Amino acid sequence: MMTLAEGNKQKVEALMPIERKGATFLTVKEFAEQLGVHPNTVLYWIKQDRIHAVRSGFAKQSPWIIPIEDANNLIEELTNE
């Protein structure tokens, strides 16, 4: 039987993530949809340093992107609570 964390990992990996410098990233919107939360919740977690994210460009207005490894770690953390 597949655990919730394993099911979510498979779903995250099934998305069309962004590849950049050999790393794979998800957008805030993709990650929020995966967890079933509002994108503002994910942005709050980023500001609270609960999840690591980087800007997709050099401008301050560039959207945040989340490394897929960190996304999977947070999913595990949330499912173990």
Contacts in CASP RR format, 6 or more apart in sequence:
PFRMAT RR
TARGET T0000
AUTHOR 0000-0000-0000
METHOD contacts of the structure
MODEL  1
MMTLAEGNKQKVEALMPIERKGATFLTVKEFAEQLGVHPNTVLYWIKQDR
IHAVRSGFAKQSPWIIPIEDANNLIEELTNE
2 10 0 8 1.000
3 79 0 8 1.000
4 79 0 8 1.000
5 75 0 8 1.000
5 76 0 8 1.000
5 79 0 8 1.000
5 80 0 8 1.000
8 34 0 8 1.000
8 35 0 8 1.000
8 72 0 8 1.000
8 75 0 8 1.000
8 79 0 8 1.000
9 72 0 8 1.000
9 75 0 8 1.000
11 34 0 8 1.000
12 26 0 8 1.000
12 31 0 8 1.000
12 34 0 8 1.000
12 68 0 8 1.000
12 71 0 8 1.000
12 72 0 8 1.000
12 75 0 8 1.000
13 68 0 8 1.000
15 26 0 8 1.000
15 30 0 8 1.000
15 34 0 8 1.000
17 24 0 8 1.000
17 25 0 8 1.000
17 26 0 8 1.000
17 30 0 8 1.000
17 68 0 8 1.000
18 24 0 8 1.000
18 25 0 8 1.000
18 26 0 8 1.000
18 27 0 8 1.000
18 56 0 8 1.000
18 65 0 8 1.000
19 25 0 8 1.000
20 56 0 8 1.000
20 65 0 8 1.000
23 67 0 8 1.000
23 68 0 8 1.000
24 67 0 8 1.000
24 68 0 8 1.000
25 54 0 8 1.000
25 56 0 8 1.000
25 65 0 8 1.000
25 66 0 8 1.000
25 67 0 8 1.000
25 68 0 8 1.000
26 34 0 8 1.000
26 65 0 8 1.000
26 66 0 8 1.000
26 68 0 8 1.000
26 71 0 8 1.000
27 63 0 8 1.000
27 64 0 8 1.000
27 65 0 8 1.000
27 66 0 8 1.000
28 39 0 8 1.000
28 42 0 8 1.000
28 43 0 8 1.000
28 46 0 8 1.000
28 53 0 8 1.000
28 63 0 8 1.000
28 64 0 8 1.000
28 65 0 8 1.000
28 66 0 8 1.000
29 39 0 8 1.000
31 42 0 8 1.000
31 66 0 8 1.000
31 71 0 8 1.000
32 38 0 8 1.000
32 39 0 8 1.000
32 41 0 8 1.000
32 42 0 8 1.000
34 71 0 8 1.000
34 75 0 8 1.000
35 42 0 8 1.000
35 75 0 8 1.000
35 78 0 8 1.000
42 51 0 8 1.000
42 66 0 8 1.000
43 64 0 8 1.000
45 51 0 8 1.000
45 74 0 8 1.000
46 53 0 8 1.000
46 64 0 8 1.000
46 66 0 8 1.000
50 74 0 8 1.000
51 66 0 8 1.000
51 70 0 8 1.000
51 71 0 8 1.000
51 74 0 8 1.000
52 66 0 8 1.000
52 67 0 8 1.000
52 70 0 8 1.000
53 64 0 8 1.000
53 65 0 8 1.000
53 66 0 8 1.000
53 67 0 8 1.000
53 70 0 8 1.000
54 64 0 8 1.000
54 65 0 8 1.000
54 67 0 8 1.000
55 62 0 8 1.000
55 63 0 8 1.000
55 64 0 8 1.000
55 65 0 8 1.000
56 62 0 8 1.000
56 63 0 8 1.000
56 64 0 8 1.000
56 65 0 8 1.000
END
